[in-house]
Amino acid sequence: LMNQRDFPSFGDYIINKGATALWEYFDGSNSHSHPMYGSVCRWFYKALAGINPDGKSPGMQDIILKPVMCGDLDFVKADYTSFYGDIKSEWKIQDNNLEMILSIPANTSATVFIPAVKKEWVTESGEKPEDQAGIKFLRMEKSAAVYKIGSGSYTFASRNMTSLIKPVALPAPVMKPLGTLHYKPETFELQLIAPLPGAEIYYTTDGSIPTQNSPHYTAPVKLTESAVVQAIAVK
C-alpha cells in the first residue's frame, strides 16, 4: 500500500493527488484529515522498528523493543525522541543473519526481543550477551531471546534466523483495462499486474478460486467469451 501506484494505495491515491494529511477514503470522497488509528506511520515505529512503551512505566522510562521482520524487507532504521532522549532501533538482515543496533537513553531501561532460533546463536558486540555489563537474559519467548538492558548503545547479532521472518500477504493483482465494453466474438486482452516486483500470478477464468496449480500468468489473457476472472499473487 505504501509503494504501489494503483488503487488503493498511499503512493497514488494519497500522495500523488496532493494530500498533506491522511484521508478517510483512498479516493478522497470524504474527510481529508482523518488519521485516527489508520496512520501507517504508527506501524513503522511500533511494529517494524519495534519501539513500544511499557504500560507499567509511563513516559518511556522503560521501553519494549520488539521489532517485526517480514517479507523481503531487509533493513529498518528509526529513532523516536522521548522525554528522556532519543531511542534508536536499527536492524538489517544479510546472508541469513540479523544485526540489531540499539540506543537507549540515560536513566531508562529496555526489554529487547531478539529474533532467534537458539539463545546460543545470539551475541552482543561479538560476545555472549549475558557476559556483558548491563545485559540480563530473561527468557526465550516465541522464537525470540528476551533481554533486559540499561542505557547505552548495543549491537546484537542472531545467526541463521531468516526462517523466523513472517511472510507477507500480497494484495490481489491489478487487472487492466477496466470499464471497457467488448462484444463477442471480439478478442479481449486482459492484463494482470503483480502488486510487488517478483511476484508470480496464477488465475482462473471460470470463477473458481485460483491456486498455484492454476494457469501461470505470463502474457495477457485472451478472451472471446464471457468469463469471470480471478487471480492471486504469490511470492
Disulfide bonds with the S-S distance in Angstrom:
none
